[in-house]
Amino acid sequence: MKRFYTTLFMLVLMASLVLAGCTPAAPAEPATEGETTTTEVTALIGFTASQTGSLNVESTRQINGLNLWAKQVNDAGGIKLSDGTVVKFATQFYDDESNKDRVQELYTRLATEDKADFLISPYSSGLADAAAVIAEQYGKIMITTGAASDSTYQKGYTLVFQAYTPASRYLTGALDRLAATAPEVKDIAIVHENDKFSTDVSTALDAYAREKGYNVVLFEGYDSETTDFAPFINKIQESAPAAIMGGGHFQDGTTFARQLYEKGVAVDYIALLVAPPEPTFAELGEAAFGIIGPSQWEPLVQFSEQSAQAANMAWYGPSSVEFTEAYKAAYNEEPSYHAAGGYVAGMMLQYAIEKAGTLETQAVKAALDAADLLTFFGHMKFDTSAENHGLQAGHSMVYIQWQKDEGGALMKQVVWPLEGATAELIYPLH
């Protein structure tokens, strides 16, 4: 029997040699044994989101942006690492109910039970601050988005990186815009929500205003659950400022703006946090007209590969038009900066993994530390000092104002900085 198989093998070999001499050579197929195949792995991104509670609107937009990024990367075939491994992404999230205690409980679960490879912060500075300590404790890189407070990055953390412009620079541009238009105005009122983010922004604005020679005639905080702003509006009217600044988040900001309008508060300039850049702010009708809001990003601001080249910077990711069109197609609404922030958080993680060529934490951290690039969201660069590690050092705010088009419909216009403006500031309002 052995002789039979030996003879058969020789006959097959001879036939193959004859065929090889008669036909063009073809690329050799790799042997089955020891064959190199592409390995695909799934990296898990964990986060919490406020599906309930006061932060629901902004948080939902942020999730949408992050999910859009993940889908695009996966649909494009994933990220290829240095060893040939292909990485695709999955997400795991829980409803934190806008509650700090829930955030710490859930991020601990994400790190220990779900074994998330990377983390994205919940929306809002207070919740992100609660998550940051857990990320650092368990050695997980976390990109924070929807979180602007400076103090989170002044606690010695090394794995927490901020996508947003810090709170200390959040509303100062609104004051610069006022100064450029009406340098004679000196009396301003600051009325803000008593949460971490809004307080940090308003405290920084107060210090900046006094440094610039303004009279802060009212500095007042209100509880996050406030729905009746009459007592605060009475104080505003008594102090008679020319400008009102402050606010907090979407629900309180829209209520505050509506009640200022209903009570006929005659000030010439109003700049509020978070709420005005949301497209649905226009549902206030006339109460929205003239209101200014700081925005981390707007579709109107067109950063491009050409502007990156002019600034001698690296360009990364889609254009504003590409992102906006993809978001509209996916969610049938215009993206707010919260949505763009969710997308860019994932995109920065992608950039760092591609640069590192690995999912290893310290290598990805090093790539984030070295990042200095322009994206559709703006300039992205992180402070690497021990005192402020991870603080966003590159990104700057833009300021929008609700104006009207030729047909009388409300629309957003960029009014600051001047080099990015799409319309003149409407001033005074009354």
Secondary structure, 3 states (H helix, E strand, C coil): CHHHHHHHHHHHHHHHHHHHHHCCCCCCCCCCCCCCCCCEEEEEEEEEECCCCCCHHHHHHHHHHHHHHHHHHHHCCCEECCCCCEEEEEEEEEECCCCHHHHHHHHHHHHHCCCCCEEECCCCHHHHHHHHHHHHHCCCCEEECCCCCHHHHHCCCCCEEECCCCHHHCCHHHHHHHHHHCCCCCEEEEEEECCHHHHHHHHHHHHHHHHCCCEEEEEEEECCCCCCCHHHHHHHHHHCCCEEEEECCHHHHHHHHHHHHHCCCCCCEEEEECCCCCHHHHHHHHHHCCCEEEECCCCCCCCCHHHHHHCCCEECCCCHHHHHHHHHHHHCCCCCHHHHHHHHHHHHHHHHHHHHCCCCHHHHHHHHHHCEEEECCEEEEECCCCCCCCCECCCCCEEEEEEECCCCCEEEEEEECHHHCCCCCCCCCC
